[in-house]
Amino acid sequence: MSSERANTQEKASSSKSSIDKSELVSGDLPKPNNASSGAANGFWRKFRAEKGNETQRGMQSRHLMMIAIGGTIGTGIFLSAGSAIALAGPGSALLSYFVVGLFVYTVVITLGEMSSMYPVSGAFSVFGARFVSPALGFTLGWNYWLQWSLSIPSELTAAAVILQYWTDALQTWHWAIVIVVPIFALQLIHVRVYGESEYWFALIKVVMIIFFIIVGLIFDWGGVKGHPGPGLSNFHGGQAFIGGFASFAQTFVYAFYSFGGIELVAVAAGESAKPYKSVPRAVKATFFRIILFYILTILTIGLCINHADDTLLTAAFDSDVAASPITVVFVRAGFGAASHVVNAVLLTAVLSATNSCFYASSRMLLSMARSGHAPPVFGWVNSRGVPVPALVMALAFACLTFLTTIWGEGIAFTWLLNITGISALLVWTSIGVISVRFRTAYKAQGRDLADLPYRQPLFPLLPVGVVVLGTLMFIAQGYAAVRQEPFEARNVVATYIGVALYIILYTGYTLYEKFFLHRPLSSHFIPALQVNLDTDAVWAPGEGDATRARDRKEREERILGDESVRPGMRRAWGWIRRYVN
């Protein structure tokens, strides 16, 4: 009974926070009409989705940690990394992934500072509306939702590519149906099921990538009998950097797409237990993800496969798709039979990324609905805390996979990649602006930085660097699109379609504020002294040290009182407690 009462209190508290957040974020937005269509209400209630239910903090620290390390790794590194090498050479691809990796790690650090203190499913969408302006929150929310929604068909296309390694009896959209149905069903169960499935999916990817790097480097160094390795030949003779700066700049979109989702830990913080502890740990783990999964993987592929090799997946040159470069390396290293196992692991990785796409898309739409930035029905969840209407909308976008039957896998994959890649860059750059505004408001209101569960180093260097580097990379993208030979207008459109959407959303909401909500443009940006720093905070000002001390005490009592722990270990812990603390 006590646990039920605690859950009831937690739901009531969460409900109050959501109401406060909606009022503060959406300002004078008109309240949703409660007299919704009876037919629509009845339809969603068949799934037990109702207004008033709340999401649940069902993910543990280990779930969040593994999501941060490998949860969203899928199509980007397994398939499009080969395109980057084929386009600009292994040296350019490696440098591109390093620059973007440094950029996104800085983004995660600045975002982690805010999301550990304010763990909400909307993350930077809520932060943008609360710390900068409602227009920015509206823009980031819809931009990010579209980014993840469009990632679903691209991941399904990639899964079909991997499955076609074994058979081409079925078309891409056939495989998409086979894949999307169980993933959608998995999302409907509970957020804890998502966290647990991602934990094991990510663990499989971690083991496989480590094994690939070891095998690939041994093969490259000539350590496989009967299979002389290429050594450093792929980096010699001007092969490391081909196509000049324009080709190098074009590889950024592949890197953006590969790193997409690295900020998902901030979105998942809204449904994690003790986010003030789990989020900082997850943020720090992203460094190893960048080095291990991206930098070393792209280096290994570049060493083992020449940029002119036809087996590299390159939608830039061809409308067909081939097996993953990782599978090709295993085959050439003499692990032909193992290639089937590797391909199966790659398939689980892409399925994991698709699972994360559904989660991120539905949670962002849920947050926007509860902030007044989307139809209110998408803010409904069922008794298990699952946002059913928002998940159904994500499922509808998965049907875009059927476009591959019209345009071909390569063309559809390229357009989806460009749209989501530029969208990610715009979101990441905006996070730098939000971070500066957050710290400005925090200082203006006399708050103590020691209260923050996680504090970014070198402020304001990191967020300012995010804005500057993001702007430079966007300019480089435009330059590459214009200089590409042969010149095609659709490449320019694909590059700038994301920023066009960003401008339309921001301008549209600003005009809505002026002409429908009758707010003067002078009040467009929220003054630092009026920024809300209390709603959704993990603790009140000055309570951080007390909360941390209470957690340490509970952990010590649990260890000292656990009979399964050896007496010697309990005595050692008692000594540490007495003389070190």
Residue pairs with C-beta under 8 A, 6 or more apart in sequence:
10 57
11 54
14 54
14 55
15 52
15 54
17 535
17 536
18 54
18 370
20 535
21 120
21 126
21 130
21 370
21 371
21 535
21 536
22 370
22 371
22 372
24 130
24 532
24 535
25 126
25 129
25 130
25 134
25 137
25 371
25 372
26 129
26 134
26 371
26 372
26 373
27 134
27 517
27 519
28 517
28 519
29 372
29 517
32 372
32 376
36 376
36 377
40 377
44 50
44 377
44 380
44 388
44 389
47 188
47 382
47 388
48 382
48 383
48 388
49 380
49 381
49 382
49 386
49 387
49 388
49 389
50 380
50 381
50 382
51 376
51 379
51 380
53 380
53 381
53 382
53 383
53 385
54 381
54 385
55 121
55 191
55 270
55 271
55 366
55 381
55 385
55 387
56 190
56 191
56 192
56 271
56 384
56 385
57 271
57 272
57 273
58 190
58 191
58 192
58 195
58 271
58 273
58 385
59 191
59 192
59 194
59 195
59 268
59 271
59 272
59 273
60 195
60 272
60 273
60 278
61 272
61 273
61 274
61 277
61 278
61 281
62 199
63 195
63 196
63 198
63 199
63 268
63 272
64 195
64 265
64 268
64 269
64 272
64 275
64 278
64 279
64 281
64 282
65 278
65 281
65 282
65 285
66 198
66 199
66 202
66 203
67 195
67 198
67 199
67 202
67 264
67 265
67 268
67 282
67 356
68 264
68 265
68 282
68 283
68 285
68 286
68 289
69 202
69 206
69 285
69 286
69 288
69 289
70 201
70 202
70 203
70 205
70 206
70 209
70 289
70 293
71 198
71 201
71 202
71 261
71 264
71 352
71 356
72 260
72 261
72 262
72 264
72 352
72 353
72 356
73 202
73 205
73 209
73 289
73 293
73 349
73 352
73 353
74 155
74 158
74 349
74 350
74 352
74 353
74 354
74 356
75 154
75 155
75 158
75 257
75 350
75 353
76 254
76 257
76 258
76 259
76 260
77 258
77 293
77 294
77 297
77 298
78 158
78 324
78 325
78 326
78 346
78 349
78 350
79 158
79 161
79 313
79 321
79 324
79 325
80 254
80 257
80 258
80 313
80 315
80 417
81 93
81 97
81 254
81 258
81 297
81 298
81 301
81 325
82 301
82 305
82 311
82 312
82 313
82 314
82 324
82 325
83 254
83 312
83 313
83 314
83 315
83 316
84 92
84 93
84 96
84 97
84 251
84 254
84 255
84 298
85 93
85 298
85 301
85 302
85 305
85 307
85 312
85 325
86 307
86 308
86 309
86 312
86 313
86 314
86 316
86 317
87 93
87 243
87 247
87 250
87 251
87 254
87 314
87 316
87 317
88 96
88 241
88 242
88 243
88 247
88 248
88 250
88 251
88 307
89 239
89 240
89 241
89 242
89 243
89 247
89 302
89 307
90 234
90 235
90 239
90 240
90 298
90 299
90 301
90 302
90 303
90 307
91 235
91 240
91 241
91 302
92 240
92 241
92 242
92 243
92 247
92 248
92 251
93 251
93 254
93 298
93 302
94 295
94 298
94 299
94 302
95 248
96 248
96 251
96 252
96 254
96 255
97 255
97 258
97 294
97 295
97 298
98 295
99 252
99 255
99 469
99 473
100 252
100 255
100 256
100 259
100 473
101 255
101 259
101 290
101 291
101 294
101 295
103 428
103 466
103 469
103 470
103 473
104 259
104 262
104 263
104 290
104 428
105 286
105 287
105 290
106 462
106 463
106 465
106 466
106 469
107 262
107 263
107 428
107 431
107 432
107 466
108 262
108 263
108 265
108 266
108 283
108 286
109 283
109 456
109 457
109 462
110 431
110 432
110 435
110 456
110 462
110 463
110 466
111 123
111 124
111 263
111 266
111 283
111 431
111 435
112 265
112 266
112 279
112 280
112 282
112 283
112 454
112 456
113 435
113 438
113 452
113 454
113 455
113 456
114 124
114 127
114 266
114 434
114 435
114 438
115 123
115 265
115 266
115 269
115 275
115 279
116 269
116 275
116 276
116 279
116 280
116 283
116 452
116 453
116 454
116 538
117 276
117 451
117 452
117 453
117 454
117 537
117 538
118 126
118 127
118 535
118 536
118 537
118 538
119 269
119 270
119 272
119 275
119 276
119 279
119 536
119 538
120 126
120 269
120 270
120 367
120 536
121 267
121 270
121 271
121 363
121 364
121 366
121 367
122 137
122 141
122 267
122 270
122 363
122 364
122 367
122 368
122 371
123 263
123 266
123 267
123 269
123 270
123 367
124 140
124 144
124 263
124 266
124 427
124 430
124 431
124 434
125 137
125 138
125 140
125 141
125 144
125 364
125 367
125 368
125 371
125 373
126 137
126 367
126 371
126 536
127 137
127 434
127 438
128 136
128 137
128 139
128 140
128 430
128 434
129 136
129 137
129 138
129 371
129 373
130 137
130 526
130 531
130 532
130 535
131 434
131 437
131 438
131 441
131 526
131 531
132 433
132 434
132 437
132 525
132 526
133 524
133 525
133 526
134 509
134 513
135 506
135 509
135 510
135 513
135 524
136 430
136 433
136 434
136 506
137 371
137 373
138 368
138 373
138 505
138 506
138 509
139 502
139 505
139 506
139 509
140 427
140 430
141 364
141 367
141 368
141 371
141 373
141 374
142 368
142 373
142 374
142 505
143 423
143 426
143 427
143 498
143 501
143 502
143 505
144 360
144 364
144 423
144 427
145 361
145 364
145 365
145 368
146 419
146 423
146 501
147 260
147 419
147 420
147 423
147 424
147 427
148 357
148 360
148 361
148 364
148 394
149 357
149 361
149 393
149 394
149 397
150 397
150 400
150 416
150 419
150 420
150 423
151 260
151 261
151 353
151 357
151 361
151 416
151 420
152 180
152 354
152 357
152 358
152 361
152 394
152 397
152 398
152 400
152 401
153 176
153 397
153 398
153 399
153 400
153 401
153 403
153 404
153 412
153 416
154 412
154 413
154 416
154 417
154 420
155 350
155 353
155 354
155 357
156 172
156 175
156 176
156 179
156 180
156 354
156 398
156 401
157 172
157 176
157 401
157 404
157 409
157 412
157 413
157 416
158 350
158 413
159 175
159 176
159 179
159 347
159 350
159 351
159 354
160 170
160 171
160 172
160 175
160 176
160 401
160 404
160 409
161 172
161 313
161 321
161 322
161 323
161 324
161 409
162 323
162 324
162 343
162 346
162 347
162 350
163 170
163 175
163 347
164 175
164 321
165 323
165 327
165 343
166 340
166 343
170 178
171 404
171 405
172 401
172 404
172 405
172 409
173 401
173 402
173 404
173 405
176 398
176 401
176 402
179 351
179 354
180 354
180 395
180 398
183 351
183 354
183 355
183 358
184 358
184 391
184 395
186 193
186 194
186 197
186 355
187 194
187 355
187 358
187 359
187 362
187 386
187 391
188 386
188 388
188 391
189 384
189 386
190 384
190 385
190 386
191 271
191 385
191 386
194 355
194 359
195 268
197 352
197 355
198 352
198 355
198 356
201 348
201 349
201 351
201 352
201 355
202 352
204 345
204 348
204 349
205 293
205 345
205 348
205 349
205 352
206 292
208 342
208 345
208 346
208 349
209 292
209 293
209 297
210 292
212 297
212 300
212 326
212 329
212 330
212 342
213 292
213 296
213 297
213 300
215 329
215 330
215 333
215 335
216 300
216 301
216 303
216 304
216 329
216 333
217 300
217 303
218 224
218 333
219 227
219 229
219 304
219 329
219 332
219 333
219 334
220 229
220 230
220 231
220 300
220 303
220 304
221 229
221 231
222 228
222 229
222 231
223 229
224 333
224 334
225 334
226 334
227 332
227 333
227 334
229 304
230 303
230 304
230 306
231 303
232 303
233 239
233 306
234 240
234 302
234 303
234 304
234 305
234 306
234 307
235 302
235 303
239 306
239 307
241 248
242 307
243 250
245 476
245 479
245 480
246 479
246 480
246 483
246 484
247 480
248 480
249 476
249 477
249 479
249 480
250 316
250 477
250 480
250 481
250 484
252 421
252 425
252 473
252 476
252 477
252 480
253 417
253 418
253 421
253 422
253 477
253 495
254 417
254 421
256 421
256 422
256 424
256 425
257 417
257 420
257 421
257 424
258 294
259 290
259 294
259 424
260 420
260 421
260 424
261 353
261 356
261 360
262 286
262 289
262 290
263 427
263 428
263 431
264 356
264 359
264 360
265 279
265 282
265 283
265 286
266 279
267 359
267 360
267 363
267 364
268 359
268 363
269 275
269 278
269 279
270 363
270 367
271 363
271 385
272 278
272 279
274 551
275 453
275 538
276 453
276 454
276 538
276 539
276 544
276 547
277 453
277 551
279 453
279 454
280 453
280 454
283 454
297 326
300 329
301 325
301 326
301 329
304 329
304 332
304 333
305 311
305 312
305 325
305 328
305 329
310 322
311 322
311 323
311 325
311 328
312 322
312 325
313 321
313 322
313 323
313 324
313 325
315 321
315 410
315 411
315 413
315 414
315 417
316 414
318 410
319 408
319 409
319 410
319 411
320 408
320 409
320 410
321 409
321 410
321 413
323 343
324 343
324 346
326 342
326 346
327 339
327 342
327 343
327 346
330 338
330 339
330 342
331 339
335 342
357 394
358 391
358 394
358 395
361 390
361 393
361 394
361 397
362 387
362 390
362 391
362 393
362 394
363 387
363 390
365 374
365 378
365 387
365 390
365 393
365 394
366 378
366 379
366 381
366 387
366 390
368 374
368 378
369 375
369 376
369 377
369 378
369 379
369 390
370 379
377 389
378 387
378 389
378 390
378 393
379 387
380 387
380 388
380 389
381 387
381 388
382 388
400 416
401 412
403 412
404 412
404 413
414 494
415 494
418 494
418 495
418 497
418 498
419 494
419 497
419 498
421 498
422 474
422 477
422 495
422 496
422 497
422 498
422 499
423 498
423 501
423 502
425 470
425 473
425 474
425 477
425 498
426 474
426 498
426 499
426 502
428 466
428 470
429 466
429 467
429 470
429 471
429 474
431 463
431 466
432 462
432 463
432 464
432 465
432 466
432 467
432 470
433 463
433 467
435 456
435 462
435 463
435 466
436 460
436 463
436 464
437 528
437 531
438 531
439 459
439 460
439 463
440 528
441 528
441 529
441 531
441 533
442 449
442 533
444 528
444 529
445 528
445 529
445 531
445 533
447 533
447 541
448 541
448 542
449 455
450 544
450 545
451 539
451 541
451 542
451 543
451 544
452 544
453 538
453 544
456 462
456 463
474 499
477 495
478 492
478 495
478 496
480 495
481 491
481 492
481 494
481 495
481 496
482 492
484 491
510 521
510 524
513 519
513 524
514 520
514 521
534 540
538 547
539 547
552 581
556 573
556 577
559 565
559 569
559 570
559 573
560 570
560 573
560 574
